Amino acid sequence: MNYVDGFVAAVPTADKPAYQRHCQAMGAVFKAHGALAVVDCWGDDVPEGKLTSFTMAVKREPDESIAYGWITWPSRTVRDEAWGKMQTDARFQPEQHQMPFDGKRMIFGGFQIVNRA
């Protein structure tokens, strides 16, 4: 069964082109290390919550948009090995690419697939 990494982040709306370039560059790195697919999305219908929401979770500021994405891997083992290898991949190092958002407010995690319709 496949494995999925997912994330939600707040990205300055004005930096959407830089974010897209960042996604393309990082997507190539993930794929080079075994990812099956990398999907990056830009929110255009993300409601504010009263108790919880994407916007509240990442402390979105008025000039920011919500980015949401996922990476599918053949297995958790492949994913774990890939993340280890990427730590020494020059393309993944902060000096090679600047994240166009505040990574401290990004929410991410790995997930087992329990249903696929």
C-alpha positions as CSV (number, residue, x, y, z in Angstrom):
1,M,0.0,0.0,0.0
2,N,1.3,3.5,-0.8
3,Y,2.2,6.1,1.7
4,V,1.4,9.8,1.7
5,D,3.2,12.9,3.1
6,G,0.9,15.9,3.4
7,F,1.2,19.5,4.3
8,V,-0.6,22.8,4.7
9,A,1.2,26.2,4.7
10,A,0.5,29.9,4.6
11,V,2.3,31.6,1.7
12,P,2.4,35.3,0.9
13,T,-0.1,35.8,-1.9
14,A,2.3,38.0,-3.8
15,D,4.9,35.2,-3.8
16,K,2.7,32.7,-5.7
17,P,5.1,32.6,-8.7
18,A,8.1,32.0,-6.4
19,Y,6.1,29.3,-4.6
20,Q,5.3,27.6,-7.9
21,R,9.1,27.6,-8.8
22,H,9.9,26.2,-5.4
23,C,7.3,23.4,-5.8
24,Q,8.7,22.5,-9.3
25,A,12.2,22.3,-7.9
26,M,11.3,20.3,-4.8
27,G,9.0,18.1,-6.8
28,A,11.9,17.1,-9.0
29,V,14.0,16.2,-5.9
30,F,11.2,14.1,-4.4
31,K,10.7,12.3,-7.6
32,A,14.4,11.6,-8.0
33,H,14.3,10.0,-4.6
34,G,11.4,7.7,-5.3
35,A,8.2,9.7,-5.0
36,L,5.4,8.4,-7.3
37,A,3.6,11.8,-7.5
38,V,3.9,15.3,-6.1
39,V,0.8,17.5,-6.0
40,D,0.9,21.2,-5.0
41,C,-2.3,23.3,-4.7
42,W,-3.2,26.9,-4.1
43,G,-6.3,27.6,-2.0
44,D,-9.1,29.6,-3.7
45,D,-12.0,28.4,-1.5
46,V,-10.6,28.1,2.1
47,P,-13.2,29.3,4.6
48,E,-12.3,30.9,7.9
49,G,-13.2,28.7,10.9
50,K,-14.8,29.4,14.2
51,L,-13.1,26.6,16.1
52,T,-10.6,25.1,13.6
53,S,-9.6,25.6,10.0
54,F,-6.7,25.5,7.6
55,T,-6.3,29.2,8.0
56,M,-6.2,29.1,11.8
57,A,-3.9,26.1,11.9
58,V,-1.1,27.9,10.0
59,K,-1.9,31.3,11.5
60,R,-2.6,32.8,8.0
61,E,-2.1,36.6,7.8
62,P,-4.4,38.8,5.7
63,D,-1.8,39.0,2.9
64,E,-1.3,35.2,2.7
65,S,-3.0,32.3,0.9
66,I,-3.2,28.6,1.9
67,A,-1.1,26.1,0.1
68,Y,-1.9,22.4,0.4
69,G,0.0,19.5,-1.1
70,W,0.9,15.9,-0.9
71,I,3.6,13.4,-2.0
72,T,2.8,9.8,-2.7
73,W,5.4,7.1,-2.1
74,P,5.5,3.4,-2.9
75,S,5.7,2.7,0.9
76,R,6.7,4.3,4.2
77,T,10.1,2.5,3.9
78,V,10.8,4.2,0.6
79,R,9.7,7.5,2.0
80,D,11.8,7.2,5.1
81,E,14.9,6.3,3.1
82,A,14.2,9.2,0.7
83,W,14.0,11.8,3.5
84,G,17.3,10.5,4.8
85,K,19.0,10.8,1.4
86,M,17.5,14.2,0.8
87,Q,19.2,15.6,3.9
88,T,22.5,15.3,1.9
89,D,21.1,16.1,-1.5
90,A,22.6,19.6,-2.5
91,R,19.3,20.5,-4.2
92,F,17.4,20.1,-0.9
93,Q,19.7,22.3,1.2
94,P,18.5,25.8,2.3
95,E,21.3,27.6,0.6
96,Q,20.2,26.1,-2.7
97,H,16.5,27.1,-2.4
98,Q,14.7,29.7,-0.3
99,M,11.3,28.6,1.0
100,P,8.9,31.3,-0.1
101,F,6.9,30.9,3.2
102,D,7.4,30.6,6.9
103,G,8.3,26.9,7.4
104,K,7.6,27.3,11.2
105,R,3.9,27.6,10.5
106,M,3.8,24.7,8.0
107,I,1.9,21.6,9.2
108,F,3.0,18.3,7.8
109,G,2.9,14.6,8.4
110,G,3.0,11.1,7.0
111,F,-0.2,9.1,6.5
112,Q,-1.2,5.5,5.8
113,I,-3.9,5.2,3.2
114,V,-7.0,3.6,4.7
115,N,-9.4,4.0,1.7
116,R,-9.1,4.7,-1.9
117,A,-12.2,5.1,-3.9
